Amino acid sequence: MALLKQIATVAGGSAAGQLIVFATTPWLARMYAPAAFGHYAAFLSLCSVFITIACFRYDAALNAADEKHVAPAYWAAFIAAWTTALVAACFAVTPPGRELLHRVVGPEASAGRVAVAALACGMFQLTGATAIRQGHFAYSSMLRLAQPAIFSACALLLPIGLINSCLVGFLISVPFAAVHWRRQPWGGFAKIAQTARGLREFPLVSLPTALLDSVSLAMPVWFISSKYSPADAGNYAQVQRLLSAPLMLLAIAVGQVYLKRAGDIVRAHQSARPFQRRVVRYLLLGAVLLFFAVVLLGSPVLGRFLGHGWRTDTTFLMLVFWPVAVRSCVSPVTGIFIVRNKLRQGALWQVLYFCVTSAVYLSLAGRVPLERLLIAVAISETTCYGIYVYIADQVAR
């Protein structure tokens, strides 16, 4: 019961925030063209990369650190987020960086917006991770509610566009982060450096792994936007978000609670395998039920929901939903590699996954119809994540 209560608390904020986005989508889908949503989806994918890597993974280290190292690890992550913002800004002003961002994300991807996104996303992830480490699940839930709610309000009511609304949504993390700034004692740079060195596997092993993972997940939108059209990317991202929202919300909440509970189990010198298998079974059941719902009801429901100009045929919906369903059943157990200190095993799989995913997109994107590309992606995702769940099961023993 405690597990279900914690999952419900974390999922509640995310679900409430996404419900607000869901409720405003019929108006937003008629206010903005699919191409605008394509640029927004590409920018949001960039933000997802920053959420993953901005803190150099010291945010993830909070759940593996001893109590006395939590505050230094927090400040190491805080400094890393500012460093990431500076590096991102420098890259965005170079001619190759500017050209790449313009082609993939669109003309609104300026150096200033990229830097602000890196810093805001870093603060967002660090604040949420700190709340989870302290067992403040309700606080993390409020943060996850605020971001999509602010985005929806700005996109609907202010003439600033989807990308700027996205930025404002992530900047809401700053007042939340201020609470933790006051509560984390400053032990000096020497203490922070010492703790950072002790947790060096996170930036040295987990960071490259997380970067490969986040880039792999962003590839669909980036390649579809640049190799097909922003409108295709907008259709893909909008359909994926609407269809997978329930499963993804559950997976995110389960992943955070899983990290806490698995850490407790491992620190008690017990096997996390039974708990982990139970989590995967529950998620798999949810994915199967949602897939059949998409097949039976997806096209007529989304057609009416989004309105004219959006692609909602059943074949497209199935191809978009399947990879997300597979990933959602497995990704929450990523935490087992952290709490078991088996980051290298996870890194080896991530390299394999990145290579396979890159090969699919580099060899097929722009050369075959979009539907064939999505079929190839579905096959590669199912194969790679099947290998992943086997490895995670062995680590959880």
N, C-alpha and C positions, 0 to 999 in steps of 0.2 A: 504493500500500500504506500509505503514511503517513496518507492521508486515512481509509482504512478503519479503521486502528488507532485513530486519534483518535475517530472516530465510535463505535467499539465501546467505548472507554474511558468516554466520557460516557454512552452509552446503557446501559452495563453497570450503573452505579449506579442510574439511573432504573428500568431494567428489574427489577433485583433488588428495589428498594423496592416497585414496583407488583406484583411477583410475590408479595410478602408480603401486600399488600392483597388480591390476587386469591385467595390461599390461605385467607385468613380470611373472605372474603365470604360463603361459605355459612353460617357461624355468625353473622356480623353481620346477614345478611339475615333470619335467624330470630330474632335477639335484638331487632332494631329494626324497627318498622313502616315501610312506604314513606313515610308522612308525616314520620317522624323523619329519614329520609334526604332528604326534600324540604327541611326546614329546614337540614340540614347542607349540602346542595348550594348553597342560597342563600348561606349563610355562606362556604362555600369560594369561591364566585364573587366575593364581596366581597374575600376574601383575594387572589384573582387580580388584582383591580383594584389593590390595595395593592402587590402584587409589581411591577406595571407602573409605577406612578406615584410610589411613596413616596420614591424618591431623586431625584425631579425629572428623571429620565433621565440624571443624571450618571454612573450606573452604565454606561449604554450608551456614554457618551463615553469610557470607559476604553480601548476598543479603537480609538478614533479619535485619542486624545491622543498627543503626543510623550512620550517616556520621562520627561522632566523635569517633565511636567505630570500624571503619573499619580497621585502622592501627593496633590497639592492637589485633584485631581478626586475622589479617594477621600474626602477629608474633606468636600468640598462635598456629596457624596452622603450621607455619614454625618449631617451636620447637617440635610440635607433630610428624612431619615427621621424624626428626632425632631420636626421641624416638622410633618410630615404626621400623626404620632400626636397631637400637640396639637390640630391643626385638626379631626381626626376626632372626638376626644373632645368638643370644643366643639359640633360639629354634633350629635352623638348625644344631648346633654343638652337641646337645644332641643325644644320641643313638636313642631314639624313633623318634625324629624329622628327623634325617638323614635317618632312615629307611623308614619313611613315604614319604618323599620327593623323595627318590630314587625309591620307588615303583610306585608312582603316576606320577611324573614329569620326572624322568629319572636320569641317572648318572651325568648329568651336573648341577643339582640343588645343588651346593655347598653353604656353608654359605656365602662366599663372594658375589656370584652372587645374592643370595636372599636378602642380606642387600643392595646391590647397587640397586636392583630392587625396594625395598621398598622406598628408598630415592628418586630415580629418578621419580618414579610414583607419589609420594607425591608432588614433585616439579611441575610435569606436571599438576596435578589437581589443585594445588593452583594457579599456574600462569594463567591457563585458567579461573578459578573462579574469580580471581581479575580483569582480563580484562573484563569479562562479567559485573561485578559489576560497573565498571567504564564506561560501554557502549562502550568499544573498541572491537566491534565484529570482525573487520578485524584482530586485533592482535590475538584474540583467533583462528581465521581461519588460520592464518599463522602457529601457533603452531600445529594445527591438521593436517596441510599439511606436516610439517617437519618430524614428527615421522614416519609415514609409508613410506615416501620417503627415509629417511635414512636407514630404515630397508631393503627396497627392494634393494637399491644400495649395501649395505654391503653383504646381502645374495647372491646377484648375482655376485659380483665382487671380494669379499674377501673370503679366505678359513677359515672362522671362524665359520661357521654353523649358523643355524637359531636362536638358543637361544641367542648366543652372539650378533648377528645382532639385535635382539629384544632389548637387553640391550642398545646397542649403539643408537638405535632409540629413546628410552626414555631419554637417557642422553642429547639429544639435547635440552631438556627443561631447562637445567642449564643456558645457555646464555640468554634465554628468561626470566628466573626467575631473573637474575641479574638486569634487567631493573627495576623490582618492588622492589628489595632490596633497591635501591637508592631512590625510590620515597615514601616509607613508613616510616614516622618519627618514631623514636624509643622513646617511652615514658617511658621506664624503666620497670623492672619486676613487680613492684607494680601495674602499670597501666594495664599491660598485664594480671596479675592474677585477677585483679578486673573485667576486661572485660570478661575473661574466666569464672569466676563465674557467671556473669550475663547471659552468654550464655550457661550455664551448661546443659541445656536440650539437646543440640546437642551431646556432648560426652556421656551423661548419657542415653538418649532415642534414638536419631537418630543414634548414632554409632552402638549399638547392632542391631538395625533394618537394617541398611545398611550392616552390616556384614552378617546377615542372608540372605539378598537379594543377595549379591555378591557370597556368598558360594553356595546358591541355583542355581544361574546361572552357576557356575563353575562345579556343580555336574555332568552334563552329560559327559563332557570330562574326568573328574577325574575317574568316575566309569567305563566308557567304556574303558579307558586306562588300569585300574588296573584289571577289572573283565573280559574283553574280550581280547583286544590286543591294543598296540599302533597303529597298522595299522588301526584297526577299528576306533579308536579315530581320527586318521589323516583323514580318509575318511569322518567321521561325521563333523569334524571341517571345512575341506576344502569346502565341499558341503554347509554347513550352511553359511559360510562366503560369498561364491560366490552368492548364491541364495538370501540371505537376505540383502546384502550390500545396495541396493538402499533404502529399507524401513528403515533399521537401521540408515543410514546416515540422512535420513529425520527426524526420531524420535529423534536422538541426537540433531540435530539443533533446531527442534521444542521445545524440552525439555528445552534447554537453553534460548531460546527467550520467551517461555511460562513462565519460572520462573521470568524473568524480567517484562513481561507485566502483569502477574497475581499479582505480588507484587505491581505494580503501581495501578492496579484496586482496590486491597484490601486497600491500603493506602489512596485511594480516597473514601473509605467507600461505595463501590459499590459491586454488586454481580459478581463473576467471573464465574458463571455457564454458561451463554450464550456463552462466549468466550471459555470455556473449552469444552462444547459440540460440538462446531464448529471444534475445533482442533481434537477431537476424530473421528468425522464423516469423515473429510478429510483423516485421517490416515487409517480408516477402508476401505474407497474406494480404496486407494492405495494398501492395503493388498489383497483385493479381486482380483483386476486386476492382481497383481503379482502371486497369487496362480494359477489362470487359465493359466498364461503364463508358469509357472513351469510344470503344467500337460501336456500342449500341446507341449512345446519346450524344456523342461529342459534336458531330457535324451540325445537326439541327439546332442544338443549344447554342453553340458558339456563333453560328451564322446569325441568329437573332441578337445575340449579346453584343457582338462587335459591329454589326451593321454592314453596309455595302463597302466593297473594296478590299476586304480581308479574305485570305485563303483559309477555308475551313473544311475541305473535303476529307473524308474518312482516312484515306490512304496517307495523306500528309500528316494528319493528326497522330496516327499510329506510329509512323516513322519518327516523329518528333518526340513522342512520349516514351517509347520503349527504352532508349539509352538512359533517360533520366530515372526511370523506374528501376533499372538494374543498379545504377549508381547509388540510389537512395537506400537500397537494401543493404549495402555493404559499407558505404562511407562512414556511418556512425561508429564503427568499430576501429577506426583509425587510431583512436586513443590507446589501444593495446600496445602499439609499438612505442608509445611514449612512456607509459607506466611500467612496461617491462624492460625499458632501456634497450630496445632492439631497433633502433632507428636505421641501422644499416640495411636490415632486411627490407624494411619499408622503402628505403631509398633504391634498392636494386629493382624492386617491382616498379617503382615510379619511373625509373629510367626506361624499363621495358615498355611501360604504358605510353610514355611520351614518344618513344621511337615509333611504336605502332601507330599511334594517333597522327603523328606528323607525317608518316609515310602515306597514310590514307588521304589526308588532305592535300599534301604536296603533289601526289600522283594523280588525284582525281578532280580536285576542286577546279572548276572552270573548264574542264575537259569533258565532263559527262553531265547529263541533266541532273538537276538538284536531287530528284528522287533517288537516282542510282547512288549518288554520294551518301545520302542518308541511310540507304540500305547497308552500304559498306560500313558506315559508322556503327550501326546497330550490331552488326556481326562482331566487329572488333571490340566494342564495349562489353558485350556479353562474354567473350572469350577472356579478355584481360581481367575483368572483375571476378570471373570464376576462379582464376588463378589467385587473385588477391584474397578472396575469402578463405581459400585453402591455406595460404601462408599465415593469415591472421589466426586461423584455428590452431595451427601448430604453435604459434607464439603464445597463445593463451593458456597452454597446458600448465 
